[in-house]
Structures are given as structure tokens and as C-alpha cells.
Amino acid sequence: MWRTGLCEERGSGIDKVVEQTELFQLPPPSWAVSGDCSVATMFAHRQLREMDKDLRVHARYLHASLRWVSHEPITNTTLRDRFGIDPKNAAAASRIIRDALEAGVIKPVDPSQGKRNARYTPHWA
């Protein structure tokens, strides 16, 4: 039925919410389970400086998950694009990466990689 366009693939709604969150650079959504349904609450755009550490780490995790589904690792550059960070302020992106590594939501593609061209995936990949 999915191939004929009569229904969606199971779990595709979550993918759409994450894609739209990335596209419009929104804070990560809030998830809740209501009966047999999952409910996503999306929030209005916020600047990076308006997000607390937990929101930034959660957004980093969603970014890593979406990139992993696309078979692409995340880097400092992709994170700067996601949050709209100026390339001159790459240290801010590095701090978010460090916080996400400490929280255990992402991991390096190669544990022996250098920091300059480091690539990361979600912790479960």
C-alpha cells in the first residue's frame, strides 16, 4: 500500500518532523506518546544563544540521526550550517560537539581520528 501511495511508511512521520526541524533550524521537538500515537510538538525558531545546553545537545543528536539516514557523517561544518554559526565562530560548533560527546549521544566515526576533520555518527550507529 505504501508503494501505491495509499499510506505512509511506518515511522515516516518522525522523519518528516526531524527534516522540517533541520530545514527551518528549529529547536528540537518535544515527543509524547498518547495511546497508540506519537505526538511531536514543534517550537518556533530560536537563535543558538537562546537554546540551553540540553536543547543544543538534543538538536545535535537529531542532526546526527538525520545525516546517518542519508549515509553522511556529521562534521563541524554541517553543524555550523545547521545552527547558522558563522565560520569565524567555529569554536561554538566545537563546544556543541564536545557537549554531545560527553552526553553520549554521538560518537566518532573513527576513534583515532584527528579533531580537524573529525566525523561523527549517532551513538547507536
Backbone torsions as a table, in degrees:
resi	resn	phi	psi	omega
1	MET	NA	-32.9	178.3
2	TRP	-63.7	-42.4	-178.7
3	ARG	-64.9	-28.8	-179.9
4	THR	-87.3	-6.2	178.0
5	GLY	87.2	11.5	-179.6
6	LEU	-82.6	-20.0	178.4
7	CYS	-150.9	169.8	178.9
8	GLU	-94.7	158.1	175.0
9	GLU	-68.4	141.7	-179.5
10	ARG	-57.1	128.2	178.7
11	GLY	87.3	-1.4	-177.0
12	SER	-70.3	-23.0	178.0
13	GLY	-64.4	-39.2	177.9
14	ILE	-65.1	-42.4	177.3
15	ASP	-58.7	-42.2	-179.3
16	LYS	-65.0	-41.1	179.0
17	VAL	-63.0	-44.9	-179.6
18	VAL	-66.0	-41.5	178.4
19	GLU	-61.1	-44.2	-179.6
20	GLN	-68.6	-35.3	176.1
21	THR	-60.6	-44.2	178.7
22	GLU	-67.3	-46.7	-175.6
23	LEU	-58.2	-44.0	-176.2
24	PHE	-98.4	9.7	178.1
25	GLN	51.8	49.9	-179.7
26	LEU	-91.0	159.9	172.0
27	PRO	-63.9	158.8	-179.6
28	PRO	-62.3	145.5	-179.8
29	PRO	-73.5	164.3	174.2
30	SER	-99.9	134.2	-177.3
31	TRP	-109.7	141.3	175.9
32	ALA	-145.5	150.8	177.3
33	VAL	-106.3	127.6	-179.9
34	SER	-128.0	101.4	-177.1
35	GLY	65.8	-121.9	178.7
36	ASP	-94.0	6.0	-174.8
37	CYS	-115.3	154.5	170.4
38	SER	-106.1	136.3	-178.2
39	VAL	-117.3	127.4	176.9
40	ALA	-108.4	129.2	174.6
41	THR	-107.4	118.6	-179.4
42	MET	-97.9	148.9	-176.1
43	PHE	-115.6	157.9	179.2
44	ALA	-66.3	159.2	-179.5
45	HIS	-56.8	139.6	173.0
46	ARG	-133.6	144.8	173.3
47	GLN	-69.0	156.3	-179.7
48	LEU	-55.1	-41.9	-177.3
49	ARG	-67.9	-16.9	178.8
50	GLU	-87.9	-9.2	179.3
51	MET	-92.8	141.3	175.4
52	ASP	-81.0	174.0	-174.8
53	LYS	-58.1	-43.1	-178.5
54	ASP	-63.0	-40.7	178.1
55	LEU	-65.1	-40.3	179.3
56	ARG	-64.8	-41.1	179.2
57	VAL	-65.7	-42.7	179.6
58	HIS	-63.7	-41.8	177.9
59	ALA	-62.9	-37.6	178.1
60	ARG	-63.8	-42.1	178.5
61	TYR	-61.8	-46.6	179.3
62	LEU	-63.4	-38.2	176.8
63	HIS	-61.2	-44.4	179.7
64	ALA	-64.2	-41.2	-179.5
65	SER	-65.6	-44.3	179.6
66	LEU	-65.1	-41.4	178.2
67	ARG	-66.4	-36.9	-179.7
68	TRP	-64.1	-41.0	178.0
69	VAL	-61.6	-31.1	178.4
70	SER	-87.3	6.3	180.0
71	HIS	62.6	36.6	178.1
72	GLU	-130.4	132.3	176.1
73	PRO	-76.6	165.6	176.1
74	ILE	-98.4	152.3	-179.4
75	THR	-138.4	176.0	175.0
76	ASN	-58.2	-39.3	-179.0
77	THR	-65.8	-43.8	-179.9
78	THR	-66.5	-34.2	178.0
79	LEU	-68.7	-39.5	177.1
80	ARG	-62.0	-40.5	176.9
81	ASP	-63.2	-43.5	-178.1
82	ARG	-60.7	-44.6	-177.0
83	PHE	-95.1	-1.4	-179.4
84	GLY	68.4	35.9	-179.2
85	ILE	-85.4	132.1	177.9
86	ASP	-63.0	138.0	179.9
87	PRO	-55.8	-27.4	177.7
88	LYS	-69.0	-18.0	-178.2
89	ASN	-109.3	42.1	-178.3
90	ALA	-61.5	-23.2	179.6
91	ALA	-62.0	-32.2	178.1
92	ALA	-63.9	-41.9	177.3
93	ALA	-65.1	-39.1	178.7
94	SER	-63.4	-37.2	177.4
95	ARG	-64.9	-40.5	179.3
96	ILE	-65.2	-40.4	176.8
97	ILE	-61.1	-47.2	179.9
98	ARG	-59.6	-44.1	178.9
99	ASP	-62.6	-40.2	179.5
100	ALA	-68.0	-37.4	175.9
101	LEU	-64.4	-43.9	179.0
102	GLU	-64.1	-35.7	178.3
103	ALA	-74.8	-14.3	177.6
104	GLY	80.3	18.8	-178.3
105	VAL	-92.2	-16.1	174.4
106	ILE	-132.1	163.7	176.7
107	LYS	-142.7	155.5	177.5
108	PRO	-67.8	145.9	174.9
109	VAL	-62.2	-43.4	178.9
110	ASP	-127.7	115.1	-177.9
111	PRO	-57.1	-22.9	-178.5
112	SER	-96.4	8.1	-177.5
113	GLN	-69.3	151.7	175.3
114	GLY	-77.6	166.4	-177.5
115	LYS	-79.4	-24.7	-174.3
116	ARG	-62.1	-46.9	-179.6
117	ASN	-117.1	37.1	-176.1
118	ALA	-66.9	144.2	177.8
119	ARG	-126.7	147.2	-174.7
120	TYR	-135.4	156.6	175.6
121	THR	-131.8	168.1	174.3
122	PRO	-61.3	155.7	-176.2
123	HIS	-60.7	-26.3	-175.9
124	TRP	-90.6	-6.7	-176.4
125	ALA	-79.4	NA	NA
